[in-house]
Amino acid sequence: MKNLLVLAILVFGFFALINNSGFAHRAELTKDTAILPFKYAGLLTKQPDEKIQIPVRSVGARQIADTWHAQRGTDRLHQGQDIFAPRGTPVYSATEGYVFRLGENSLGGNTVSVLGAGGRVYYYAHLDKHAADLAAGKFVTPETIIGYVGSTGNAQGTPPHLHFGVYTMSGAINPLTLF
Ligand SMILES: [Zn+2]
């Protein structure tokens, strides 16, 4: 029980950290459903996934142009990969995990954040819309559709694509290395 409490505090601290790291817009927080961190604590002790599913199933890893750490604007590096597909293409969860945020913000547009094994956070952005039955706290697997490819947020006016980010406790990592 004591260990669980420590883990819960760690999860809280981690969420506070990533909320300040720039991938999540602060305004997004007010719209979130708060969930008890206990539900997630067990995931932290698991090994992070070595391989994950490409969230857009019709796209192969070699079709993804590597834009990891490409310059974005004057002060930002691209913290993920863009996976292009027609608007409305289903986006599946890359892993098992719990949805901990459905977001809507000016940068990512409609977003979904999933907490996976090892405390990793998988971030899906520019969605046309979320899957209708998705909610914070829901358990997802690579069989779960979490949303549909779009161009919301700062991707408006660009070809529809999924922005996919993977965040560890120590920062973003290149999703392409996991496919
Ligand atoms: Zn992107």
Residues whose N, C-alpha, C, O or C-beta is under 5 A from the ligand:
A	BS01	ZN	Q81 D82 H163
